């Protein structure tokens, strides 16, 4: 059976992309969104044969597009051996069924969210990632399959139907709620383990830097460049789904943790953000955000705006941010056009692929990491040995030497740590307060 599935997936779906110009949308913005949708389709293994757009005051409640455009879509599908129609918006179950009734049983109809879920299914590697994909598919896709009846067997392959949970979608719907509950329980248990690991990292005092940004901005390539992480880095949307964390030592000798996060994208539905909340929370718990943007993309300012909005939605907008504009080997915008008010010290231009500008970026990142920190030597009498735990909690301890009467520790300490541990400092660059 797996062989037949593989053969089926080797055949590219011939697809029509459909967009609607309405509300604040313009033809130009819809065209850009359809360009991105075509990129998503290519990542999923499909082929765009044609595009259809329509100007409407509001999307049709039955079929999104009007009846005339729906008939044109059916004719286009019949004449070009189309197997897939992708709408660049979120569709209701009834809208999907109505369009499928018009275009015929041999053509699948999905929306943007279902296409993104399909890509997530392709690229999920860890157990948690696969469970999150399956849960999102069950919650989102299953209600949209109402009315197919025995045709659910066609879920065996093709874009919009893959994933760890596809066999579950073919079972009796009475069992789906049980499966959803089981998945939520498993993910909650994994989240407990994630919180335990996160708490351990926080106790170590090591600075955490999350590499965030629009999908395909080059986050995995940058992490590979800095740490030899060996992450899959492809010129595709959502090539990375599961977060990866690696230790990196700055030139000053201080170690930090770098985390490659799942990419952002425009029109990312809230239910997908919710399903991958535990993954996205790496952004929330980081000390510093490194926002990576593809400077060679003509729409980079819009992509940066989407990234900043999603970061704000996650509650991480107040964190220190280093803006890094990548792929500058392909050409990049003038500094005055980068679309952010960040000071020059918080902006870097690089090529993660060639290494161009990496040293300058590291210098700026190091300045942010060590901002307000100073290297101090502490001598802690053995009777106060428990204070070493306080030092570990508040500062970055570089070395510890256990002597017969005292413990000597060298640490990078900020103002708070220096104030707390001042009585044990022997070379604090700030004078001790008079008693």
C-alpha positions, -999 to 999 in steps of 0.1 A, spaced: 0 0 0 29 23 8 43 17 -27 10 28 -43 10 59 -21 45 68 -31 37 64 -68 6 85 -64 25 113 -47 52 112 -74 25 124 -99 23 162 -96 -11 177 -89 -21 201 -117 -36 231 -99 -56 263 -105 -51 291 -79 -80 313 -72 -79 348 -56 -105 374 -49 -99 412 -49 -122 427 -23 -123 451 7 -89 467 12 -72 443 -13 -58 455 -46 -50 436 -77 -13 440 -69 -16 427 -34 -37 397 -46 -11 390 -73 17 390 -46 -3 367 -24 -9 343 -53 28 343 -61 34 332 -25 6 306 -28 23 292 -59 55 289 -39 36 270 -13 21 248 -40 56 241 -54 69 232 -19 40 207 -16 49 191 -49 22 206 -71 23 225 -104 4 257 -111 -14 255 -145 -35 286 -142 -47 314 -120 -82 330 -117 -89 363 -99 -122 381 -95 -131 416 -83 -160 414 -58 -174 437 -31 -175 407 -8 -167 370 -13 -198 349 -24 -212 330 6 -218 299 -15 -186 296 -36 -164 326 -27 -163 336 -64 -195 344 -84 -215 319 -104 -200 330 -137 -164 327 -124 -172 293 -108 -185 280 -142 -153 294 -158 -133 275 -132 -151 243 -140 -144 247 -177 -107 254 -170 -105 222 -149 -121 201 -175 -100 213 -204 -66 211 -186 -68 178 -166 -68 198 -134 -67 177 -102 -66 205 -76 -81 239 -70 -65 261 -42 -83 292 -29 -61 319 -14 -84 324 15 -101 304 43 -132 285 31 -161 271 50 -171 234 47 -201 243 26 -181 265 3 -157 237 -4 -185 213 -11 -203 237 -34 -172 244 -55 -165 206 -57 -200 200 -69 -193 225 -97 -158 214 -108 -166 177 -105 -156 148 -83 -122 143 -98 -110 177 -86 -101 184 -50 -108 218 -35 -87 231 -7 -79 265 8 -46 282 18 -47 268 54 -51 232 42 -21 237 18 0 250 47 -10 221 68 0 197 40 35 212 39 37 210 77 29 173 74 57 169 49 83 186 71 74 175 106 103 155 120 100 152 157 72 134 176 57 166 189 57 182 154 39 152 139 13 152 167 7 189 163 2 184 125 -22 156 131 -42 176 157 -44 206 134 -55 184 105 -82 168 125 -95 200 140 -94 219 107 -97 195 78 -121 169 92 -151 192 94 -145 203 58 -149 167 47 -185 164 58 -206 152 29 -180 132 10 -193 99 24 -175 69 9 -153 93 -11 -131 97 20 -111 69 5 -96 94 -19 -76 108 10 -49 82 1 -26 108 -15 -23 143 -31 -18 178 -18 -40 187 11 -45 151 22 -11 139 35 1 137 70 5 116 101 -32 118 107 -46 109 73 -56 74 82 -76 87 111 -95 110 88 -108 79 70 -123 64 102 -158 68 116 -161 105 128 -174 93 161 -138 83 170 -123 116 159 -131 134 191 -114 106 211 -83 110 189 -83 148 193 -85 144 231 -57 118 231 -35 141 209 -41 171 232 -31 150 262 1 138 246 10 173 234 3 187 269 27 161 284 54 170 259 48 207 268 55 198 305 88 183 294 96 213 272 89 236 302 112 215 324 140 218 298 133 256 295 135 261 332 168 242 333 182 266 306 169 296 325 186 285 357 219 281 339 218 319 332 228 314 295 214 339 271 188 326 246 185 341 211 156 331 189 161 334 151 127 344 139 114 356 105 94 350 74 95 316 59 124 310 36 143 340 49 173 317 56 170 310 93 183 274 90 211 284 67 222 310 93 221 285 122 241 260 100 267 287 92 272 296 129 270 262 146 272 234 119 238 223 131 232 202 100 196 213 96 178 208 63 181 242 45 162 244 12 150 272 -10 114 263 -1 87 277 21 84 260 55 115 238 50 119 238 88 90 231 111 106 218 143 127 242 164 164 234 168 186 248 195 224 249 194 251 265 216 273 292 201 303 308 217 307 345 211 342 360 204 342 374 240 340 338 253 304 339 265 281 311 253 246 316 240 218 294 228 206 299 192 172 286 183 159 282 147 121 287 148 93 279 124 88 306 98 60 331 97 37 338 67 10 362 58 -26 350 63 -15 325 89 -48 315 106 -51 318 144 -59 281 148 -26 272 132 -8 296 155 -27 279 184 -18 244 172 19 252 171 19 274 202 45 253 220 68 256 191 63 294 187 68 299 224 105 296 218 102 332 206 83 343 238 110 328 261 141 341 243 161 369 258 169 384 224 152 381 190 172 380 158 146 389 131 159 376 98 145 391 65 152 382 29 165 415 17 165 404 -20 127 398 -20 109 428 -34 81 423 -8 106 422 21 89 452 39 55 435 39 71 403 51 89 422 79 56 438 89 39 403 91 68 390 112 66 420 136 28 417 139 30 380 147 57 386 173 35 412 189 6 388 189 28 363 207 36 390 233 73 393 225 74 428 209 92 444 238 123 421 237 156 434 224 157 429 186 186 426 161 173 431 126 193 410 101 188 414 64 199 382 46 207 372 10 226 404 4 247 386 -21 217 388 -44 214 426 -39 196 444 -11 176 476 -3 191 509 8 193 514 45 168 542 43 142 518 28 145 488 52 112 496 69 122 497 105 131 525 129 157 504 147 191 522 154 220 512 131 236 492 160 206 469 158 207 463 120 230 441 101 233 431 64 246 396 57 246 366 34 242 334 55 251 314 24 284 331 16 293 344 50 293 381 39 287 404 69 285 376 95 314 390 116 297 424 118 264 408 127 282 388 155 298 420 169 263 436 172 248 405 187 277 403 212 271 439 222 235 432 229 242 400 248 269 417 270 251 450 273 256 461 309 276 430 318 311 430 332 336 403 340 340 400 377 360 376 399 343 364 431 359 347 461 332 329 481 342 315 515 332 279 519 307 287 546 288 307 520 291 280 493 253 281 486 258 316 472 275 300 442 240 288 431 228 324 433 257 334 410 248 307 385 212 319 386 220 356 380 251 356 359 271 336 333 297 317 352 328 312 331 350 293 355 350 279 391 380 269 412 373 251 445 400 259 471 406 247 507 389 278 522 370 294 494 355 291 459 369 314 432 345 321 403 348 343 373 314 354 358 299 379 334 275 398 356 249 425 350 241 453 375 216 432 394 240 403 398 269 426 407 247 442 434 236 409 449 271 394 449 291 426 456 305 415 490 323 386 474 338 405 445 376 412 444 378 431 411 344 446 406 350 476 383 323 495 403 333 506 438 317 490 468 292 510 488 304 523 521 288 506 552 
